[in-house]
């Protein structure tokens, strides 16, 4: 009886809107199975209340019940932490949120350590921040990016440019824009973030945010190749990464490309293309690009003025013509 019921629940959870399935019976069956610690039924109920019939109070109750029974359910602890952190649906409680984040980290939830790291940053504890990013880096690409920044700057420990370079290369390989735009089926965590985003602007990892991290990673790689941090100086590689970041209107990358093309470093000098990059950087909000364009115009005007000035010989002849005797 239990096995057949479990199989029917599995089929129902795959398609809760199956016209042949009575939804009330389906929900009753899921609730019965979840009460008996069936992980699949618990996840199906969470999906239902986060996607089809949004009810954060019910999601909170399900996760709270699951956590109280044990053993550690990392996903439920993480979902509770996110709701307590955001203040929805039952108010903000950072102390309880931290406890649930810690339990989720103990249960090896890949995203929990990211939020623990954010809390440590807010407290100015960079050593703990770095440790949390280390914990999450093997499973979560965002942690690789943030850990790389700490390794570059030497926050929370010694600088390690070669490892930072490797982490950034891994990040850009895993997090191409196509992977952000064409995701697979949303996880329960993804569904919760979408709900929280609509309610409180506390969501994470939207496509625009992914694009920002992707562009920033390429920009950091470009700087490292340009300065020789963890790798020999390589202007060609720097230009490749700057160009990739510029595709997403990264203002600093656009400005650096303008500089490189204006000065002819790592690429053939091209003042017209440099001007284009400066204009794009200015439009993206880079203040120095505006100054650079202004100076270029002034220098160009002075150059044209110098070309039209008469020679010394012409000046002497002109003076003799009007000299008073």
Buried (B, 14 or more C-beta within 10 A) or exposed (E): EEEEEBEBBBEBBEEBEEEEBEBEEBBEBBBEBBEEEBEBBBBBBBBBBBBEEBBBEBBBEBBBEBBEEEEBBBBBBBBBBBBBBBBBBEEEBBEBBBBBBBBBBEBBBBBBBBBBBBBBBEEEBBEBBBBBBBBBBEEBBBBBBBBBBBBBEEBBEEBBBEBBBBBBBBBBEEBEBEBBEEEEEBBBBBBBBBBBBEBEEBBBBEEEEBBEBBBBBBBBBBBBBBEEBBBEEBBEBBBBBBBBBBEBBBBBBBBBBBBBBBEEEBBEEBBEBBBBBBBBBBEBEBEBBBEBBEEBEEEEEEEEEEEEEEEEEEEEEEEEEEEEE
